[in-house]
Amino acid sequence: SAWFIITLSSNAENRTASVDVPIIVELPEDAQKEDLKLFGAEGLTATVVVKGNLMATSTVTSSDIQAVATQNASLLSPGYHTLPIVARQTGIKSNYTIDSVNPSDITVYVDREKQAEFTIDNQITVEHNDEKNNYGNAALSQTKVILTGPETEVNEIKSVAVIDTLTEDVTSKEEKLRFFDEEGNEIILDYTTCDVDSVEVSVTVLPIKTISLGVDVSNAPSDYPKVEISPSTIRVAGPQDTLDKIKDSKLTIGTLDFTKLKNESVSEKFDITLPSGC
């Protein structure tokens, strides 16, 4: 009989291993002095393939390798920049070589950071049944948001809104914020962040009451002419106890001072101020 002994040499140099390594991206000092910042460079990793013997390839970790995005002069100006990735050994291990790195380059965005506050445009429509003589009112959990990001992208944003159509049986709903440019086109933000992603919309169903409009008069003769108001009535939605306090279903919108009127037919405009909560 014969015995065959096969020995696997740990010195075989044709073994490979893949190591995931965080990508280091830094701005040149001159760019930092211009208040430029990197956007889209957080959390990036590269897969580095190393080649060597069994012992080396089985023990190499991400702490032994750095993947660095190469700096260049173009980073001194705002905009998109493509940077080559270079992988290099950093640990004390040397019995392996770096075979490849993937991706071989990354694209980052450079700009000055800007922060801006926007009032949320409440475009929530609540469908209601006129037969029930009530009105669905949608209120937002907050009315303002703060956006932070590249100056160029933040400047494109002209409005922030929540848009939806709800029914009266919806008491509350989480609504995503949406962003629009000057022409009303929706924008998908690449690098700008918001202090909140969504807001809570609360729907309150309020009763409706038809109310007559009236005016007070001052310095009027006993036989002063008829005062006509147009429109003569409005429909007001509000808390029931508030509507009940409007006596005789009449809302006074202002005062006519007859000493300021000429002896002819005149017209005067009044703003309608609704009771609080209506």
C-alpha positions as CSV (number, residue, x, y, z in Angstrom):
1,S,0.0,0.0,0.0
2,A,1.0,3.6,-0.5
3,W,0.3,6.7,1.5
4,F,0.0,10.1,-0.2
5,I,0.4,13.2,2.0
6,I,-0.9,16.5,0.6
7,T,0.3,19.6,2.3
8,L,-1.5,22.9,1.7
9,S,1.2,25.5,1.9
10,S,0.3,28.7,3.7
11,N,2.8,30.5,1.4
12,A,0.6,30.1,-1.7
13,E,0.4,33.6,-3.1
14,N,-2.7,33.3,-5.3
15,R,-5.4,33.7,-2.7
16,T,-7.6,36.7,-2.6
17,A,-10.0,38.2,-0.1
18,S,-12.5,41.2,-0.2
19,V,-12.5,43.8,2.6
20,D,-15.1,46.6,2.9
21,V,-13.4,49.8,3.9
22,P,-14.8,53.3,4.7
23,I,-13.9,55.9,2.1
24,I,-12.1,58.9,3.5
25,V,-13.0,62.1,1.8
26,E,-11.5,65.4,2.9
27,L,-11.6,68.9,1.4
28,P,-8.4,70.8,0.8
29,E,-7.6,73.4,3.4
30,D,-8.1,76.2,0.8
31,A,-11.6,75.0,0.2
32,Q,-12.4,74.9,3.9
33,K,-11.2,78.5,4.2
34,E,-13.8,79.4,1.6
35,D,-16.5,77.8,3.8
36,L,-17.1,75.0,1.3
37,K,-18.4,71.7,2.6
38,L,-18.8,68.2,1.2
39,F,-22.3,66.7,0.6
40,G,-23.1,63.1,-0.2
41,A,-19.8,61.8,1.2
42,E,-21.0,60.3,4.4
43,G,-21.1,56.5,5.0
44,L,-19.4,55.6,1.7
45,T,-17.5,52.3,1.5
46,A,-15.2,50.6,-1.0
47,T,-14.6,46.9,-1.5
48,V,-10.8,46.3,-1.6
49,V,-9.6,43.0,-3.0
50,V,-6.2,41.9,-1.6
51,K,-4.0,39.1,-2.8
52,G,-1.5,37.0,-0.8
53,N,-1.0,33.8,1.1
54,L,-3.7,32.1,3.1
55,M,-2.6,33.6,6.4
56,A,-2.5,37.1,5.0
57,T,-5.8,37.0,3.2
58,S,-7.6,35.4,6.1
59,T,-6.5,38.0,8.6
60,V,-6.6,41.3,6.8
61,T,-9.3,43.6,8.1
62,S,-10.6,47.1,7.4
63,S,-8.2,48.5,10.0
64,D,-5.3,47.4,7.8
65,I,-6.4,49.4,4.8
66,Q,-7.4,52.9,3.9
67,A,-9.5,53.9,0.9
68,V,-8.9,57.6,0.2
69,A,-10.7,59.9,-2.3
70,T,-7.9,61.9,-4.0
71,Q,-8.0,65.6,-3.5
72,N,-7.7,67.9,-6.5
73,A,-7.8,71.6,-7.4
74,S,-11.4,71.4,-8.7
75,L,-12.7,71.0,-5.2
76,L,-12.2,74.7,-4.7
77,S,-15.4,75.5,-6.6
78,P,-19.0,74.5,-5.9
79,G,-20.5,71.7,-7.9
80,Y,-20.2,68.0,-8.6
81,H,-16.7,66.5,-8.5
82,T,-15.5,62.9,-9.4
83,L,-12.7,61.8,-7.3
84,P,-10.5,58.6,-7.9
85,I,-10.3,56.2,-5.0
86,V,-6.8,55.0,-3.9
87,A,-6.4,52.1,-1.5
88,R,-3.3,51.7,0.6
89,Q,-1.9,49.5,3.4
90,T,-1.8,51.1,6.8
91,G,-1.2,48.3,9.2
92,I,2.0,46.3,10.1
93,K,1.0,43.4,7.8
94,S,2.9,43.4,4.6
95,N,2.6,39.9,3.2
96,Y,-0.2,40.8,0.8
97,T,-0.8,43.3,-2.1
98,I,-3.8,45.4,-3.0
99,D,-5.3,43.9,-6.2
100,S,-8.3,46.3,-6.9
101,V,-10.7,48.7,-5.4
102,N,-14.4,49.1,-6.2
103,P,-15.7,51.7,-6.9
104,S,-12.7,53.2,-8.5
105,D,-14.1,56.7,-8.1
106,I,-17.0,58.5,-6.3
107,T,-19.0,61.7,-7.1
108,V,-19.4,64.2,-4.3
109,Y,-21.1,67.6,-4.2
110,V,-19.2,70.7,-2.9
111,D,-21.0,73.9,-1.9
112,R,-21.5,76.4,0.9
113,E,-24.0,75.3,3.5
114,K,-27.3,77.3,3.9
115,Q,-30.1,77.1,6.3
116,A,-33.6,78.5,5.6
117,E,-37.0,78.6,7.4
118,F,-40.2,77.9,5.4
119,T,-43.8,78.2,6.4
120,I,-45.7,75.0,5.4
121,D,-48.4,75.6,2.9
122,N,-51.4,73.7,4.1
123,Q,-53.1,72.2,1.0
124,I,-55.1,69.6,2.8
125,T,-58.7,69.4,1.5
126,V,-61.3,67.8,3.7
127,E,-64.3,66.5,1.8
128,H,-67.6,67.1,3.6
129,N,-71.3,66.3,3.2
130,D,-73.4,69.5,2.9
131,E,-76.4,67.5,4.2
132,K,-74.6,67.2,7.6
133,N,-74.2,71.0,7.7
134,N,-70.6,70.8,9.0
135,Y,-67.1,71.6,7.9
136,G,-63.9,69.6,8.2
137,N,-60.9,71.8,9.2
138,A,-57.3,70.4,8.9
139,A,-54.6,71.8,11.2
140,L,-50.9,71.0,11.1
141,S,-48.9,69.9,14.1
142,Q,-46.3,72.6,13.2
143,T,-46.4,75.4,10.7
144,K,-42.7,76.0,10.0
145,V,-39.7,73.9,9.1
146,I,-36.0,74.5,8.8
147,L,-34.0,73.2,5.7
148,T,-30.2,72.7,5.8
149,G,-28.1,71.9,2.7
150,P,-26.0,73.1,-0.2
151,E,-26.7,76.7,-0.9
152,T,-27.5,76.1,-4.6
153,E,-30.1,73.4,-3.8
154,V,-31.7,75.3,-0.9
155,N,-32.1,78.4,-3.2
156,E,-34.1,76.3,-5.6
157,I,-36.8,75.6,-3.0
158,K,-39.6,78.2,-3.1
159,S,-42.3,76.4,-1.1
160,V,-42.9,73.5,1.3
161,A,-46.3,72.0,1.3
162,V,-48.5,69.1,2.5
163,I,-51.1,68.1,-0.1
164,D,-53.9,65.5,0.3
165,T,-57.6,65.0,0.2
166,L,-59.1,63.6,3.4
167,T,-62.6,62.6,4.5
168,E,-64.2,63.8,7.6
169,D,-63.9,60.4,9.3
170,V,-60.1,60.8,9.4
171,T,-59.2,62.4,12.7
172,S,-55.4,62.5,12.2
173,K,-52.8,61.4,9.6
174,E,-49.1,61.7,9.1
175,E,-48.3,63.6,5.9
176,K,-44.9,63.8,4.1
177,L,-43.5,67.2,3.3
178,R,-43.2,68.1,-0.4
179,F,-40.9,70.7,-1.9
180,F,-41.5,72.9,-5.0
181,D,-39.5,75.3,-7.2
182,E,-40.6,78.8,-8.4
183,E,-42.6,77.3,-11.3
184,G,-44.4,74.9,-9.0
185,N,-42.5,71.8,-10.0
186,E,-41.8,69.3,-7.3
187,I,-38.2,68.9,-6.2
188,I,-36.6,65.7,-5.0
189,L,-33.9,66.8,-2.6
190,D,-30.5,65.2,-3.0
191,Y,-28.5,66.6,-0.1
192,T,-30.8,69.1,1.7
193,T,-32.2,67.8,5.0
194,C,-35.3,69.0,6.9
195,D,-35.7,69.1,10.7
196,V,-38.8,66.9,10.2
197,D,-39.8,64.6,7.4
198,S,-43.5,64.8,8.0
199,V,-46.2,66.6,10.1
200,E,-49.3,65.4,11.8
201,V,-52.6,66.6,10.3
202,S,-55.5,66.8,12.7
203,V,-59.0,67.0,11.3
204,T,-61.7,68.7,13.3
205,V,-65.3,68.6,12.2
206,L,-67.0,71.9,12.9
207,P,-70.8,72.8,12.7
208,I,-71.9,75.4,10.2
209,K,-74.2,78.3,10.9
210,T,-75.7,80.8,8.5
211,I,-75.1,84.3,9.9
212,S,-76.4,87.7,8.8
213,L,-74.0,90.6,8.4
214,G,-74.8,93.9,9.9
215,V,-73.3,97.4,10.5
216,D,-73.6,99.8,13.3
217,V,-74.4,103.5,12.5
218,S,-73.2,106.7,14.2
219,N,-74.3,110.3,13.8
220,A,-77.2,109.2,11.7
221,P,-80.5,111.1,11.3
222,S,-83.7,109.5,12.6
223,D,-84.8,108.9,9.0
224,Y,-81.5,107.7,7.6
225,P,-81.8,105.7,4.4
226,K,-81.7,102.0,4.2
227,V,-78.3,100.3,4.4
228,E,-77.9,97.3,2.2
229,I,-75.1,94.8,2.7
230,S,-73.8,92.4,0.0
231,P,-73.4,89.6,0.7
232,S,-76.1,89.8,3.4
233,T,-75.3,86.4,4.9
234,I,-72.2,84.1,5.2
235,R,-71.8,80.5,6.3
236,V,-69.4,80.2,9.3
237,A,-67.9,77.0,10.7
238,G,-66.7,77.0,14.3
239,P,-67.1,75.6,17.7
240,Q,-70.7,75.2,18.7
241,D,-70.5,77.3,21.8
242,T,-68.9,80.2,19.8
243,L,-71.6,80.1,17.2
244,D,-74.3,80.1,19.9
245,K,-72.8,83.4,21.2
246,I,-73.5,85.2,18.0
247,K,-76.8,86.8,19.0
248,D,-79.7,86.7,16.5
249,S,-77.3,85.1,14.1
250,K,-75.9,88.5,13.2
251,L,-72.3,89.5,12.9
252,T,-71.4,93.2,13.0
253,I,-68.6,94.0,10.5
254,G,-68.2,97.7,11.1
255,T,-69.6,101.2,11.7
256,L,-71.0,103.7,9.2
257,D,-70.3,107.3,10.3
258,F,-72.9,109.5,8.6
259,T,-70.9,112.7,9.2
260,K,-68.5,111.4,6.6
261,L,-71.1,110.5,4.0
262,K,-72.2,112.7,1.2
263,N,-75.9,113.3,0.3
264,E,-75.8,110.6,-2.3
265,S,-75.6,106.9,-2.7
266,V,-72.2,105.7,-1.4
267,S,-70.5,102.4,-1.1
268,E,-68.0,101.3,1.6
269,K,-66.1,98.1,1.9
270,F,-65.6,96.3,5.2
271,D,-63.3,93.4,6.1
272,I,-65.1,90.5,7.8
273,T,-63.4,89.5,11.1
274,L,-64.6,86.1,12.3
275,P,-64.9,85.1,15.9
276,S,-61.8,83.3,17.3
277,G,-61.8,79.6,16.3
278,C,-64.1,80.1,13.3
